[in-house]
Structure formats: structure tokens, C-alpha cells
Amino acid sequence: MSIDSFGPQRNVSVPSEQLLPPSEVSSVITPTSIPEPSIFRKFIDDNPYFQAGFGLMALGVGLTALRQGAVLGTSALRRRMLVTLEMNNKDKSYEWFLVWMAKQTALQARKPNRFTPWAKSHQLSVETTVEQRKNGSSSAAFRLVAGPGVHYVQYEGAWMQVKRERETRSMQIMSGTPWETVTLTTLSKDRYLFPKLLAEARDLAMRGQEGKLVIHTAWGIEWRPFGQPRQKRPLHSVVLAPGVAENITNDVQSFLDRKQWYADRGIPYRRGYLLHGPPGSGKTSFIQALAGHLSYDICVLNLSERGLADDKLFHLLSNAPERSIVLIEDIDAAFNKRVQTSEDGYQSSVTFSGFLNALDGVASGEERIIFMTTNHPEKLDPALIRPGRVDLMEIIDDATPEQARNLFDRFYSGLDQSSSNLEALAAQSKKLGQLVEEEMKKGRRISMAALQGLFIRNESHEVLEKCQELFISRRR
């Protein structure tokens, strides 16, 4: 096909000055009009594997490997530079550490303008302790501690991350409480601070109980401190009949000193006591004073507690805290014809045979002291008070003339040391003893609790007159 077929031929003239030699034309067109492709571009365009998609897959694998390497490197660096300490709520240090944290928060609240080694936490939990008394009244105490979440604390110049976690999907089978952990994280070079911090938390918790009596109550299958530690009551402050306090104290002390003697003879190392007598005679007060005298705690066990069964009772008696006395009050009201019932008719899951086996059965624990009290020993089943379950029975009775005089002297003799006053007090004390003796001959008695209340409310010269109204008739 010729050019003429498309149309008439046209002559185009170009000025000679615009024409360039061939060498110059190539030098001008090549670098600007056709750029040289990069080596990476040539590799992608010319490589059939990339064209088929394998190259992109390999690139993705390489990036993934690079990411995993970065994660592993970060984890290795973290393990190398950081150290972690974990505490769970089954360990005693868990509670100690939370108390320590609450103490630091309280210190900061009292000194808000001063930098303290504690980063203020905005995630708090409340721990409430409720005391329900038999007369229907109750009291509650609150304590704010660090809640679940992340907190930060500075201890001796080292920053630590405190992470409290709660597992809500799994619970402790017996107690029903959720599993909790507290994790401390700091630099590896500061790992030596962990034992020091825990020792400080322990000492803080123990300092609050030093020289005091701690009352424990059953919480599920665990013993937990109830309320605040109490001041120890001196043993001599409980005025009993002559020889009673000494007899019980010597027996307990002899038991504590003969642990190896029991082991050598294969005798279970446990001992049971029963204190019986009318209400207000000082049974519980003496047990409290005895525990303070021995530097022991008291574990109060209520057999009428709802949810308490034989298996939980076994566990509680076998796992009582060290250096503690287990106290079971009003044991005569716990079982009615060998079936335990409460005032509202609720029948407990604790059986009489289960209770007896918990006291001295095959599965019963050792290194244990149990005190039981009752106002009506005649109602107790003989199987309960036999030797091995009750090793010592002691009556804590109403006031005797000597007890009345001793209690009177303790209340009033230290007020005025003048000779005339001492003579007057001695005469009144003697008359009070004579009055108690005369009323006893008539079959009328007065409790030590009634005398103590009388002395608290009245002056010494008013005692004899108002004491007459407090005597009541009791069947012996």
C-alpha cells in the first residue's frame, strides 16, 4: 500500500538550522525519554516466580519471620532485664502485701503535699468485716486495698509494676472465692528488693498483732482474722474461785511442754477442756485471758453456721492456725437429741457422730487445744464428755465471798491510798463478803458479771445497798 492511497502527498520543509547530526540526536533522546529500570524492578519483571505469585508469598513469609524474631527478641530482652514475683491468695504473703499497699495509700492521704514512694492508685477494692452478735446487733469495718488492675509503686528508689488479677471463671471449690494473684515486676538488678519488701509487709502485719489477741472465725474451709486485734487481758483480771485458774493454766502448760512425751508413747497430741457453770461466771473471759497469757490466738467455731458440714468441720479442726485455741461455746445448745438445730429450726449438716469423729477420730488433727463451754452440763451426751474428747472439766461458778471481796478490792483499792480510806474500803469489802455468804445460805446467788457491772456504775459506798437487788435464786 502506498502513501498516496491515504491522500495527496504533501511536501514538508524543515529549516536546515533545526536539523542535528545523528550522534547528537541519540545523546539527547536516550537518557531523558527512555529511563534505565532499577535492578529490583528488573528482577521482579523478568522473574517468572514473582509473576506467578510465589515471590509475594516468600516476601510475606520473610516479613512474618522478621516480626516473630522481633517478638522473641523482645521477650528475651524482657527476661534478661526484668524479674517477676507472683503471689496468689492462698499464700499468707498475699494478704500481708495488700495490707502494706493500703498502709502506703493511707500515708499519702495524710501527707498529700509530700512526695511519698507510692503512685496513687485509682483502682481500689473494699474488704468488709461484719460482726453479727447474738442479741441481733452488728458492726462492720471497712478496709480499702488495691483493686484488680495495674498499679505502680516506688520502693527504695526502684519502680515496680503491681498487677492484681482475678480469675472469675474458676473458683476455689470449698470456699467459693475466686482465684487471685498479685504480680510484681521490676528490673532484674533490683530483684534483691523482693525479700526485703515482703519482710517489711510481714513485720507490718505482725506489728499490728504484737502484744494483742487475734480472733479467727471460719470462712468456708478457711480461718480468717475477725475484726481488729484486741488487747490481751491479764490472767489475774479474771477473778475465779481459789485454785480454779491455776489448775487449768498448769494443765495447759503441762500439755504444751510434753509434745515429745506424747510422740514417744504414740498418744495423739491434742487436749480438750470443758468449762461449765451459770451464765456470767467468766468462762469465756477466762479463756480469752488464758490465750493472751500463752500468746495464743482464738478460733471461734460456730456449729450452727449454715453451710457447715462434716467434711468442712474436719478440715477446719485439722487446719487451725498454729498457736491457737479452738473455742466452741454453748455446746449444750448445738445438738438436740444428737441432731443439731438452730433457734429458727434450721437443721445443720454437721452430724453428732461427725462432730465426735472430728474431735478424736482417725482423721482428726493433732497439736490442738479445744475449749468448750456450757451452762447445762447435765444436757451433754456422755459420748461427748468422755476422756479423750474432754480431758479436763472445771466448774466456773457464781461469786463466792472471797471472789466478791477480791473483785471489790481490784476496783476500789487504788483510788485513794490514805489510811482512813483504806480502812473504810477494807470494812466494806468484808461486809460484802459476809453479805454474799449469807445469801448463799438462803439459796440466792450473784454472778461475777453482775458484780462487775455494779462496781462500774457505782461508788464504793453505794455497793452494799444496791447489791441486794442483784441476788437471784438458782437451783443447785
C-alpha positions as CSV (number, residue, x, y, z in Angstrom):
1,M,0.0,0.0,0.0
2,S,1.5,3.4,-1.0
3,I,1.2,6.6,0.9
4,D,-0.8,8.1,-1.9
5,S,-3.7,5.9,-1.2
6,F,-4.4,7.8,2.0
7,G,-4.4,11.1,0.4
8,P,-2.4,13.6,-1.6
9,Q,1.2,13.8,-1.0
10,R,2.4,16.8,1.0
11,N,5.9,18.2,1.0
12,V,7.1,19.3,4.4
13,S,10.2,21.5,4.6
14,V,12.3,21.8,7.7
15,P,14.8,24.6,8.2
16,S,18.3,23.4,8.0
17,E,19.3,25.1,11.2
18,Q,16.9,22.9,13.2
19,L,18.4,19.6,12.0
20,L,21.0,17.9,14.2
21,P,23.6,15.3,13.4
22,P,22.6,11.7,14.3
23,S,25.2,11.4,17.1
24,E,23.8,14.4,18.9
25,V,20.2,13.2,18.4
26,S,20.9,9.9,20.1
27,S,22.7,11.6,23.0
28,V,19.7,13.8,23.7
29,I,16.9,11.3,23.4
30,T,18.3,8.2,25.2
31,P,18.7,9.5,28.8
32,T,15.5,11.5,29.0
33,S,12.9,9.7,27.0
34,I,13.8,6.0,28.0
35,P,14.9,5.8,31.7
36,E,17.0,2.8,32.8
37,P,14.9,0.4,35.1
38,S,16.3,-0.5,38.6
39,I,17.8,-3.8,39.3
40,F,15.0,-4.7,41.8
41,R,12.4,-3.8,39.1
42,K,14.1,-5.9,36.5
43,F,14.3,-8.8,38.9
44,I,10.5,-8.6,39.6
45,D,9.5,-8.0,36.0
46,D,11.8,-10.6,34.5
47,N,11.4,-13.3,37.2
48,P,8.6,-15.8,36.4
49,Y,8.2,-16.8,40.0
50,F,7.1,-13.3,41.0
51,Q,4.8,-13.2,38.1
52,A,3.2,-16.4,39.4
53,G,2.7,-15.1,43.0
54,F,5.4,-17.1,44.7
55,G,7.6,-14.1,45.2
56,L,4.8,-12.3,47.1
57,M,4.3,-15.3,49.3
58,A,8.0,-15.5,50.1
59,L,8.0,-11.8,50.9
60,G,5.1,-12.3,53.3
61,V,6.9,-15.3,55.0
62,G,10.0,-13.2,55.4
63,L,8.1,-10.3,57.0
64,T,6.4,-12.7,59.3
65,A,9.7,-14.3,60.3
66,L,11.1,-10.8,60.9
67,R,8.1,-10.0,63.1
68,Q,8.4,-13.2,65.1
69,G,12.1,-12.6,65.5
70,A,11.3,-9.1,66.9
71,V,8.8,-10.6,69.4
72,L,11.2,-13.3,70.5
73,G,14.0,-10.8,70.8
74,T,11.7,-8.5,72.9
75,S,10.8,-11.5,75.1
76,A,14.4,-12.5,75.5
77,L,15.3,-8.9,76.4
78,R,12.4,-8.7,78.9
79,R,13.5,-12.0,80.5
80,R,17.0,-10.7,80.7
81,M,16.2,-7.3,82.1
82,L,13.1,-7.8,84.2
83,V,12.1,-10.1,87.0
84,T,8.6,-11.1,88.1
85,L,7.3,-12.2,91.5
86,E,3.8,-13.8,91.8
87,M,1.7,-14.3,94.9
88,N,-1.7,-16.0,95.0
89,N,-4.4,-15.6,97.5
90,K,-3.6,-19.0,99.1
91,D,-0.3,-17.6,100.4
92,K,0.0,-15.6,103.6
93,S,2.2,-13.0,101.9
94,Y,-0.7,-12.1,99.6
95,E,-2.7,-10.6,102.4
96,W,0.4,-9.0,104.0
97,F,1.3,-7.3,100.8
98,L,-2.2,-5.9,100.3
99,V,-2.1,-4.5,103.8
100,W,1.2,-3.0,103.1
101,M,-0.1,-1.3,100.0
102,A,-3.1,0.0,101.9
103,K,-0.7,1.4,104.5
104,Q,1.2,3.3,101.8
105,T,-2.0,4.8,100.5
106,A,-3.0,5.9,103.9
107,L,0.4,7.6,104.4
108,Q,0.0,9.5,101.2
109,A,-3.5,10.6,102.1
110,R,-2.2,12.2,105.4
111,K,0.6,14.0,103.6
112,P,-0.8,15.0,100.1
113,N,1.8,17.7,99.5
114,R,4.8,15.5,100.2
115,F,6.2,13.0,97.6
116,T,5.9,9.6,99.0
117,P,7.2,6.3,97.5
118,W,3.8,5.4,96.2
119,A,2.0,6.1,93.0
120,K,-1.7,7.0,93.8
121,S,-4.0,4.2,92.7
122,H,-7.4,4.8,91.1
123,Q,-8.5,1.1,91.3
124,L,-9.5,0.1,94.8
125,S,-11.3,-2.8,96.4
126,V,-13.1,-2.8,99.7
127,E,-12.8,-5.6,102.3
128,T,-15.7,-5.6,104.7
129,T,-15.8,-7.4,108.0
130,V,-19.2,-7.8,109.7
131,E,-19.7,-8.9,113.3
132,Q,-23.1,-10.3,114.0
133,R,-23.9,-10.7,117.7
134,K,-26.4,-13.0,119.4
135,N,-28.5,-10.0,120.5
136,G,-29.2,-9.0,116.9
137,S,-26.8,-6.1,116.8
138,S,-23.9,-6.0,114.3
139,S,-20.9,-3.9,113.4
140,A,-18.9,-3.5,110.3
141,A,-15.3,-2.5,109.5
142,F,-14.0,-1.4,106.1
143,R,-10.5,-1.5,104.6
144,L,-9.6,-0.2,101.2
145,V,-6.9,-2.1,99.3
146,A,-5.6,-2.1,95.7
147,G,-8.2,-3.5,93.3
148,P,-7.7,-5.6,90.2
149,G,-5.7,-3.8,87.7
150,V,-2.2,-2.3,87.2
151,H,-0.5,-0.2,89.8
152,Y,2.9,1.3,90.2
153,V,5.0,1.6,93.4
154,Q,8.4,3.0,94.1
155,Y,10.3,1.1,96.8
156,E,13.7,2.3,97.8
157,G,14.3,4.1,94.5
158,A,13.2,1.2,92.3
159,W,9.9,1.4,90.4
160,M,7.8,-1.7,90.4
161,Q,4.7,-2.7,88.5
162,V,2.0,-4.2,90.6
163,K,-0.7,-6.2,88.7
164,R,-3.6,-7.7,90.6
165,E,-5.6,-10.2,88.6
166,R,-8.9,-12.0,89.5
167,E,-10.0,-15.2,87.7
168,T,-13.7,-15.1,87.7
169,R,-14.3,-18.2,85.6
170,S,-12.8,-20.6,88.2
171,M,-13.5,-20.6,91.9
172,Q,-12.0,-22.3,94.9
173,I,-14.1,-25.4,95.3
174,M,-14.6,-25.4,99.0
175,S,-14.7,-21.6,99.9
176,G,-16.2,-20.4,96.6
177,T,-13.9,-17.4,96.4
178,P,-12.2,-16.5,93.1
179,W,-8.6,-17.2,92.5
180,E,-6.5,-14.0,92.7
181,T,-2.8,-13.2,92.0
182,V,-0.6,-10.2,92.6
183,T,2.4,-9.9,90.3
184,L,5.4,-7.6,91.0
185,T,7.7,-6.7,88.1
186,T,10.9,-4.7,88.3
187,L,14.4,-4.6,86.8
188,S,16.5,-7.7,87.3
189,K,19.1,-5.7,89.1
190,D,16.6,-4.9,91.8
191,R,15.4,-8.4,92.5
192,Y,17.1,-8.3,95.9
193,L,14.3,-5.9,97.0
194,F,11.6,-8.5,96.8
195,P,12.5,-10.4,100.0
196,K,13.1,-7.0,101.8
197,L,9.7,-5.7,100.7
198,L,7.9,-9.0,101.8
199,A,9.7,-8.9,105.2
200,E,8.6,-5.3,105.7
201,A,5.0,-6.3,104.8
202,R,5.2,-9.2,107.2
203,D,6.5,-7.1,110.0
204,L,3.8,-4.5,109.4
205,A,1.1,-7.2,109.7
206,M,2.8,-8.7,112.8
207,R,3.3,-5.4,114.4
208,G,-0.4,-4.8,114.4
209,Q,-0.9,-8.1,116.3
210,E,2.1,-7.8,118.6
211,G,1.0,-8.0,122.2
212,K,-2.6,-8.4,121.1
213,L,-5.1,-11.2,120.8
214,V,-6.3,-12.2,117.3
215,I,-9.8,-13.7,116.9
216,H,-10.3,-16.0,113.9
217,T,-13.6,-17.2,112.5
218,A,-14.4,-19.9,110.0
219,W,-14.9,-18.6,106.4
220,G,-15.8,-21.6,104.3
221,I,-13.0,-24.0,104.9
222,E,-10.5,-21.3,106.0
223,W,-9.8,-19.5,109.2
224,R,-9.7,-15.7,108.8
225,P,-8.9,-12.9,111.3
226,F,-12.1,-11.3,112.6
227,G,-12.1,-7.6,113.3
228,Q,-9.0,-5.8,114.7
229,P,-6.6,-7.5,117.1
230,R,-7.6,-6.9,120.7
231,Q,-5.6,-6.0,123.7
232,K,-4.6,-9.0,125.8
233,R,-6.4,-9.4,129.1
234,P,-4.2,-10.1,132.1
235,L,-4.9,-13.5,133.5
236,H,-5.3,-12.1,137.1
237,S,-8.0,-9.7,135.9
238,V,-10.5,-12.7,135.8
239,V,-11.3,-13.4,139.4
240,L,-12.2,-17.1,139.8
241,A,-12.6,-19.3,142.8
242,P,-9.3,-20.2,144.6
243,G,-7.3,-22.8,142.7
244,V,-9.5,-22.9,139.5
245,A,-7.4,-20.7,137.3
246,E,-4.2,-22.2,138.5
247,N,-5.5,-25.8,137.9
248,I,-6.5,-25.0,134.3
249,T,-3.4,-23.0,133.5
250,N,-1.0,-25.6,134.8
251,D,-2.7,-28.4,132.9
252,V,-2.5,-26.5,129.6
253,Q,1.1,-25.5,130.2
254,S,2.0,-29.1,131.1
255,F,0.4,-30.3,127.8
256,L,2.4,-27.8,125.8
257,D,5.6,-28.9,127.4
258,R,5.2,-32.6,126.7
259,K,4.9,-32.8,122.9
260,Q,7.7,-35.3,122.6
261,W,6.3,-37.3,125.6
262,Y,3.1,-37.8,123.6
263,A,5.0,-38.7,120.5
264,D,7.2,-41.3,122.2
265,R,4.1,-43.1,123.6
266,G,2.0,-42.8,120.4
267,I,-0.7,-40.7,122.0
268,P,-2.5,-38.2,119.8
269,Y,-1.2,-34.7,120.8
270,R,-4.4,-32.9,121.5
271,R,-6.4,-31.9,124.6
272,G,-9.9,-30.9,125.3
273,Y,-11.4,-28.8,128.1
274,L,-15.0,-28.2,129.2
275,L,-15.8,-25.2,131.4
276,H,-19.3,-25.3,132.8
277,G,-21.3,-23.0,135.0
278,P,-24.1,-20.4,135.1
279,P,-24.2,-17.5,132.7
280,G,-21.9,-14.6,133.6
281,S,-19.5,-16.6,135.7
282,G,-16.5,-15.7,133.5
283,K,-15.9,-18.8,131.3
284,T,-15.3,-17.1,128.1
285,S,-13.4,-14.2,129.8
286,F,-11.0,-16.7,131.4
287,I,-10.4,-18.5,128.0
288,Q,-9.6,-15.1,126.4
289,A,-7.2,-14.2,129.3
290,L,-5.6,-17.6,129.1
291,A,-5.0,-17.3,125.4
292,G,-3.3,-13.9,125.9
293,H,-1.2,-15.4,128.8
294,L,0.0,-18.1,126.5
295,S,0.4,-15.8,123.5
296,Y,-2.1,-17.9,121.6
297,D,-4.9,-16.8,119.2
298,I,-8.6,-17.9,119.5
299,C,-10.5,-19.6,116.7
300,V,-14.3,-19.3,117.3
301,L,-16.2,-22.2,115.8
302,N,-20.0,-21.9,115.4
303,L,-21.5,-25.4,114.8
304,S,-24.8,-23.8,113.8
305,E,-23.3,-21.9,110.9
306,R,-25.2,-22.5,107.7
307,G,-23.3,-24.5,105.1
308,L,-21.0,-26.2,107.7
309,A,-20.9,-29.9,107.1
310,D,-18.9,-32.8,108.5
311,D,-16.2,-32.5,105.8
312,K,-15.7,-28.8,106.4
313,L,-15.6,-29.4,110.1
314,F,-12.9,-32.0,109.7
315,H,-10.9,-29.6,107.6
316,L,-11.3,-26.6,110.0
317,L,-10.2,-28.6,113.1
318,S,-7.3,-30.2,111.3
319,N,-6.0,-26.9,109.9
320,A,-6.4,-24.5,112.8
321,P,-3.7,-21.8,112.8
322,E,-0.6,-22.5,114.8
323,R,-0.6,-21.5,118.4
324,S,-4.4,-21.1,118.6
325,I,-7.2,-22.3,120.9
326,V,-10.4,-23.6,119.2
327,L,-13.4,-22.3,121.2
328,I,-16.9,-23.9,120.9
329,E,-19.4,-22.0,123.1
330,D,-22.7,-23.3,124.4
331,I,-22.1,-26.8,123.3
332,D,-25.3,-28.0,125.0
333,A,-27.4,-26.0,122.6
334,A,-25.6,-27.3,119.5
335,F,-27.3,-30.7,119.4
336,N,-30.8,-31.7,120.3
337,K,-31.1,-35.5,120.6
338,R,-27.9,-35.8,118.6
339,V,-29.4,-33.6,115.8
340,Q,-28.1,-30.1,115.6
341,T,-30.7,-27.4,115.2
342,S,-30.7,-23.6,115.4
343,E,-33.3,-21.3,117.0
344,D,-35.2,-20.9,113.8
345,G,-35.5,-24.7,113.3
346,Y,-32.7,-24.9,110.7
347,Q,-31.0,-28.3,110.9
348,S,-27.3,-28.2,110.3
349,S,-25.4,-30.6,108.1
350,V,-23.0,-31.3,111.0
351,T,-23.9,-34.7,112.5
352,F,-23.3,-35.7,116.1
353,S,-21.2,-38.6,115.0
354,G,-19.3,-36.4,112.6
355,F,-18.5,-34.0,115.4
356,L,-17.3,-36.7,117.7
357,N,-15.0,-38.1,114.9
358,A,-13.7,-34.6,114.3
359,L,-12.7,-34.4,118.0
360,D,-10.8,-37.6,118.2
361,G,-11.4,-39.8,115.2
362,V,-8.9,-41.3,112.8
363,A,-9.0,-38.2,110.6
364,S,-8.9,-35.7,113.4
365,G,-5.9,-33.3,113.6
366,E,-3.2,-33.1,116.2
367,E,-1.4,-30.2,118.0
368,R,-4.7,-28.9,119.0
369,I,-6.4,-27.4,122.1
370,I,-10.2,-27.2,122.2
371,F,-12.2,-25.4,124.9
372,M,-15.9,-25.9,125.1
373,T,-18.3,-24.1,127.3
374,T,-21.8,-24.9,128.6
375,N,-24.4,-23.6,131.0
376,H,-26.1,-27.0,131.4
377,P,-23.6,-29.9,131.6
378,E,-26.4,-32.3,132.5
379,K,-27.7,-32.0,128.9
380,L,-24.5,-33.2,127.3
381,D,-24.3,-36.7,125.8
382,P,-21.9,-38.9,127.8
383,A,-20.2,-39.8,124.5
384,L,-19.1,-36.2,124.2
385,I,-17.6,-35.7,127.6
386,R,-15.7,-39.0,127.9
387,P,-11.9,-38.8,128.4
388,G,-10.0,-38.3,125.1
389,R,-12.6,-35.8,124.0
390,V,-12.9,-33.8,127.2
391,D,-9.7,-34.4,129.3
392,L,-10.5,-31.8,132.0
393,M,-13.8,-30.5,133.3
394,E,-13.9,-27.5,135.5
395,I,-16.8,-25.6,137.0
396,I,-16.8,-21.8,136.8
397,D,-19.4,-20.9,139.3
398,D,-21.2,-17.8,140.7
399,A,-19.4,-15.4,143.0
400,T,-18.1,-16.8,146.3
401,P,-17.5,-14.5,149.3
402,E,-13.8,-14.5,148.5
403,Q,-14.3,-13.7,144.8
404,A,-16.6,-10.8,145.7
405,R,-14.0,-9.3,148.1
406,N,-11.2,-9.7,145.6
407,L,-13.2,-8.1,142.8
408,F,-14.2,-5.2,145.1
409,D,-10.5,-4.6,146.1
410,R,-9.4,-4.5,142.4
411,F,-12.0,-1.9,141.6
412,Y,-11.7,0.5,144.5
413,S,-8.4,0.0,146.5
414,G,-6.3,2.0,144.1
415,L,-8.4,5.2,144.1
416,D,-7.3,6.7,147.4
417,Q,-4.3,5.4,149.3
418,S,-4.9,7.3,152.5
419,S,-5.0,5.2,155.6
420,S,-8.6,6.2,156.5
421,N,-9.9,5.4,153.1
422,L,-8.1,2.0,153.1
423,E,-9.7,1.1,156.4
424,A,-13.1,2.1,155.1
425,L,-12.7,0.1,151.9
426,A,-11.5,-2.9,153.9
427,A,-14.6,-2.7,156.1
428,Q,-16.9,-2.5,153.1
429,S,-15.1,-5.4,151.4
430,K,-15.6,-7.5,154.5
431,K,-19.3,-6.7,154.7
432,L,-19.7,-7.5,151.0
433,G,-18.2,-11.0,151.6
434,Q,-20.5,-11.5,154.6
435,L,-23.5,-10.5,152.5
436,V,-22.7,-12.9,149.7
437,E,-22.2,-15.7,152.2
438,E,-25.5,-15.1,153.9
439,E,-27.4,-15.0,150.6
440,M,-25.7,-18.3,149.6
441,K,-27.1,-19.9,152.7
442,K,-30.6,-18.8,151.6
443,G,-30.1,-20.3,148.1
444,R,-29.6,-17.0,146.4
445,R,-26.6,-16.3,144.2
446,I,-25.0,-13.4,142.3
447,S,-22.8,-13.7,139.2
448,M,-19.4,-12.2,138.7
449,A,-20.7,-10.3,135.7
450,A,-23.5,-8.7,137.8
451,L,-20.9,-7.6,140.5
452,Q,-18.6,-6.2,137.9
453,G,-21.5,-4.2,136.3
454,L,-22.4,-2.9,139.8
455,F,-18.9,-1.8,140.5
456,I,-18.6,0.0,137.2
457,R,-21.7,2.1,137.7
458,N,-21.5,2.9,141.4
459,E,-19.1,4.3,144.1
460,S,-17.8,2.1,146.8
461,H,-20.2,3.4,149.5
462,E,-23.2,2.6,147.3
463,V,-22.3,-1.1,146.6
464,L,-23.8,-2.7,149.7
465,E,-27.1,-1.1,149.3
466,K,-27.6,-1.8,145.6
467,C,-26.1,-5.3,145.7
468,Q,-29.2,-6.6,147.5
469,E,-31.2,-6.3,144.3
470,L,-28.9,-8.5,142.2
471,F,-29.2,-11.8,144.1
472,I,-31.3,-14.4,142.4
473,S,-32.4,-17.9,143.3
474,R,-30.6,-20.7,141.4
475,R,-31.3,-24.4,141.6
476,R,-28.1,-26.3,142.6
